[in-house]
Amino acid sequence: MSDASRLPESAIDASGKIRVLVDLDGVVRDFVTGLKRVYQNHFPGHAVQEITSRNLEAFFPIGEKIYPFMDETHAEEILTTAPPYPGALEALARWEKHFHIVVVTAQPPQGRAPTFLWLGKHRVATAEVHVRADKETVPGFALLDDFDDNLERFARTGRLAVCLDRPWNRNWKGPRVHSVEAFFRLVRKKLTEQ
Ligand SMILES: [Mg+2]
């Protein structure tokens, strides 16, 4: 597929597959839908606005209390019940033949166990999972993420940082795709240009 010999050794696994990093929430797992569902169960009368930024306090009537609601008291319920985005799991399964897929996800302490449960429940095609916020420290050719801070830090390491288009990341000026499938196609194209 590509001239892997020009890539740094750290970007390639022992079998010769190129490592690619994929974020979970906002990319594969629809965290926002999970959060809204659990929120509505607890506050059925509350109107939740469409989420267009990461400042969640602006969209939920409980304001700043949304953070302990999602990261502490209801993390398990939200993270285990959030649905996958349509097509995301299928794309990972399709491309794992060609790439060493690394899931890299930042989680609060209460989010770790439910995240591993979710990965197992949905049989996510991944060879490696990192629960950490400093994604730029993980070896790999490219990162797919929905959070522009993560993308900026990764891009500063000189690697390919690709944004999965969501209403909350429209400020990112770099490469942008609309699906996990499109990300792998872009990676393949970039590799042939190496
Ligand atoms: Mg994310």
Boltz pocket constraint, residues with backbone or C-beta under 6 A from the ligand:
constraints:
  - pocket:
      binder: B
      contacts: [[A, 23], [A, 24], [A, 25], [A, 26], [A, 27], [A, 145], [A, 146], [A, 147]]
      max_distance: 6.0
